Amino acid sequence: MNIKVIIFLVIFIICGCSRKTNPIEAYRNLKENRTLSTHIPTEPLSLNENHKLELKISDSVMTYGENEKKTYTNYKGYNFTLESNKKYKLTISSICDCFGFKKYMFIPLASILDQNGMTTKTEELPDTFDYRYGPLSLNKTWIIENTTNGNYKLYLASNNKNLNESIYKFFTNPVPMTINIKSTTVGKFTIRIEEIKQDL
């Protein structure tokens, strides 16, 4: 490909002119203009499928933390069925909004409740970044064990404690530039829940 074309494409991708809301401004609006919602309907999720979804500023609002550490976030609710004595993996991949000069993705938080409304114990694995869904994604993974037959609820929110801070960097070629991906309040994401097969 002609070097001039490559340079043009890099500049076009990096410097797209669509305006994006600053995460700090978005969070201030979230605190000032939204009503807290303690109960929301949940949407069903099928196991072993990729569910492409989006957390929006119009979604319900909750808080986590206490007193001066209280943090506001939009959130969504889902439900799914698990079986007894099986091991499952939940992966939530936050998709980068990478068009334009400013590039953002939200950091997912997850809480899983069993059929009795009790928090299900999970093991959180180290975060990864890759391109499994096309654009860059931040992948957060939890292992779910000691399950019983029944319907579980997943509440997904955004970690809004360190907004507008860099969470990932990459470098462009052939024009060398450092690109920062910063944390924001909302965005597109993919959920996948799958059984981990035990070795016999």
C-alpha positions as CSV (number, residue, x, y, z in Angstrom):
1,M,0.0,0.0,0.0
2,N,1.2,3.5,-0.8
3,I,2.9,5.1,2.1
4,K,0.9,8.3,1.7
5,V,-2.3,6.3,1.9
6,I,-1.1,4.5,5.1
7,I,-0.3,7.9,6.7
8,F,-3.7,9.3,5.7
9,L,-5.5,6.3,7.2
10,V,-3.5,6.5,10.5
11,I,-4.3,10.2,10.8
12,F,-8.0,9.6,9.9
13,I,-8.4,6.9,12.6
14,I,-6.5,8.9,15.2
15,C,-8.0,12.3,14.6
16,G,-11.6,11.6,13.7
17,C,-13.6,14.7,14.6
18,S,-16.6,13.1,16.4
19,R,-17.0,14.7,19.8
20,K,-16.8,12.4,22.8
21,T,-18.0,13.3,26.3
22,N,-15.2,13.7,28.8
23,P,-15.6,10.9,31.5
24,I,-15.3,13.4,34.3
25,E,-18.1,15.5,32.9
26,A,-20.2,12.3,32.2
27,Y,-19.7,11.2,35.9
28,R,-20.8,14.6,37.2
29,N,-23.9,14.5,35.1
30,L,-24.5,10.9,36.4
31,K,-24.4,12.0,40.0
32,E,-26.5,15.2,39.5
33,N,-29.2,14.0,37.1
34,R,-30.0,10.4,37.8
35,T,-32.3,8.6,40.3
36,L,-31.0,5.5,42.0
37,S,-32.7,2.2,41.1
38,T,-32.5,-0.7,43.5
39,H,-34.5,-3.2,41.5
40,I,-34.4,-3.7,37.7
41,P,-35.6,-6.5,35.4
42,T,-32.9,-8.9,34.2
43,E,-32.4,-10.2,30.7
44,P,-31.7,-13.9,30.0
45,L,-28.3,-15.0,28.9
46,S,-27.6,-18.3,27.2
47,L,-24.4,-20.3,28.1
48,N,-21.6,-20.8,25.6
49,E,-22.7,-17.8,23.4
50,N,-21.2,-14.3,22.9
51,H,-23.7,-11.7,23.9
52,K,-23.0,-8.3,22.4
53,L,-24.4,-5.6,24.6
54,E,-24.0,-1.9,25.7
55,L,-23.9,0.0,29.0
56,K,-25.5,3.4,28.4
57,I,-25.9,6.7,30.2
58,S,-29.7,6.1,30.1
59,D,-29.4,2.8,32.1
60,S,-30.4,2.5,35.8
61,V,-28.0,3.9,38.4
62,M,-26.6,2.3,41.6
63,T,-23.8,3.1,44.0
64,Y,-21.1,1.0,45.5
65,G,-18.7,1.7,48.4
66,E,-19.6,3.7,51.5
67,N,-19.4,7.3,52.8
68,E,-16.6,9.3,51.0
69,K,-15.8,6.2,48.9
70,K,-19.3,6.0,47.5
71,T,-19.2,5.7,43.7
72,Y,-22.1,6.1,41.2
73,T,-22.4,3.9,38.1
74,N,-24.9,2.9,35.5
75,Y,-25.7,-0.8,35.6
76,K,-27.5,-3.7,33.9
77,G,-29.0,-6.9,35.1
78,Y,-29.0,-10.4,33.5
79,N,-30.0,-13.9,34.5
80,F,-28.7,-17.4,33.5
81,T,-29.1,-21.0,34.7
82,L,-26.3,-23.1,36.2
83,E,-26.1,-26.7,37.3
84,S,-24.9,-28.3,40.5
85,N,-21.2,-29.0,41.2
86,K,-19.9,-27.6,37.9
87,K,-17.3,-25.0,37.2
88,Y,-18.0,-22.0,35.0
89,K,-16.1,-19.1,33.5
90,L,-17.7,-15.6,33.1
91,T,-15.8,-13.2,30.7
92,I,-16.9,-9.6,30.2
93,S,-15.0,-7.9,27.4
94,S,-15.2,-4.1,27.3
95,I,-14.8,-2.9,23.8
96,C,-12.7,0.2,23.0
97,D,-14.4,3.2,21.5
98,C,-11.2,3.7,19.4
99,F,-12.4,6.0,16.6
100,G,-11.1,9.5,16.8
101,F,-8.3,11.1,18.8
102,K,-9.8,10.3,22.2
103,K,-10.1,6.6,22.9
104,Y,-12.1,5.2,25.8
105,M,-13.3,1.9,27.4
106,F,-15.1,1.3,30.7
107,I,-13.8,-1.1,33.3
108,P,-16.4,-3.8,34.1
109,L,-17.5,-4.7,37.5
110,A,-19.6,-7.9,38.1
111,S,-21.7,-9.2,41.0
112,I,-23.4,-12.6,40.8
113,L,-26.3,-13.5,43.1
114,D,-27.7,-17.0,43.6
115,Q,-31.5,-17.9,43.7
116,N,-31.6,-16.9,47.3
117,G,-30.2,-13.4,46.6
118,M,-26.8,-14.3,48.2
119,T,-23.5,-13.2,46.6
120,T,-21.8,-16.0,44.8
121,K,-18.2,-16.5,45.6
122,T,-15.9,-16.1,42.5
123,E,-12.3,-16.1,41.7
124,E,-11.2,-13.1,39.6
125,L,-8.4,-13.8,37.1
126,P,-5.8,-11.3,35.8
127,D,-7.0,-8.8,33.2
128,T,-6.1,-9.3,29.6
129,F,-6.2,-7.1,26.5
130,D,-6.6,-8.4,22.9
131,Y,-8.5,-8.1,19.7
132,R,-10.8,-11.1,19.9
133,Y,-13.9,-9.0,18.9
134,G,-12.2,-6.7,16.4
135,P,-11.4,-3.5,18.3
136,L,-9.2,-3.7,21.3
137,S,-11.0,-5.2,24.3
138,L,-10.3,-5.3,28.1
139,N,-11.2,-8.8,29.2
140,K,-12.2,-9.4,32.8
141,T,-12.7,-13.1,33.8
142,W,-14.3,-14.7,36.9
143,I,-14.4,-18.4,37.8
144,I,-17.7,-19.6,39.4
145,E,-17.5,-22.8,41.5
146,N,-19.6,-24.7,44.1
147,T,-22.8,-24.0,42.2
148,T,-26.3,-25.5,42.7
149,N,-29.1,-26.0,40.2
150,G,-30.9,-22.7,39.7
151,N,-31.2,-19.3,38.1
152,Y,-28.4,-16.8,38.9
153,K,-28.4,-13.0,38.4
154,L,-25.5,-11.0,37.1
155,Y,-25.3,-7.3,37.7
156,L,-22.8,-5.5,35.5
157,A,-21.5,-2.0,36.3
158,S,-18.6,0.3,35.6
159,N,-15.6,0.9,37.9
160,N,-15.8,4.7,38.0
161,K,-13.2,5.3,40.7
162,N,-10.3,6.4,38.4
163,L,-12.0,8.0,35.4
164,N,-10.1,9.5,32.5
165,E,-6.9,7.7,33.5
166,S,-4.8,5.6,31.1
167,I,-5.5,1.9,31.3
168,Y,-3.6,0.7,28.1
169,K,-1.1,2.1,25.6
170,F,-0.2,1.0,22.1
171,F,2.0,2.4,19.3
172,T,1.2,3.1,15.7
173,N,3.2,2.4,12.6
174,P,4.6,3.6,10.2
175,V,4.0,6.9,11.9
176,P,5.3,6.4,15.4
177,M,2.7,7.6,18.0
178,T,1.8,6.6,21.5
179,I,-1.9,6.1,21.9
180,N,-3.6,6.1,25.3
181,I,-6.8,4.3,26.1
182,K,-8.5,5.9,29.0
183,S,-11.3,4.8,31.4
184,T,-14.8,6.0,31.0
185,T,-18.3,5.4,32.4
186,V,-20.1,3.4,29.7
187,G,-19.6,1.5,26.4
188,K,-20.1,-1.6,24.4
189,F,-19.2,-5.0,25.8
190,T,-19.5,-8.7,25.2
191,I,-20.5,-11.3,27.9
192,R,-19.7,-15.0,27.6
193,I,-20.5,-17.7,30.3
194,E,-19.2,-21.2,29.6
195,E,-18.8,-24.4,31.5
196,I,-15.2,-25.5,32.2
197,K,-15.0,-29.1,31.4
198,Q,-13.3,-31.2,34.1
199,D,-10.6,-33.6,33.1
200,L,-11.5,-37.2,33.7
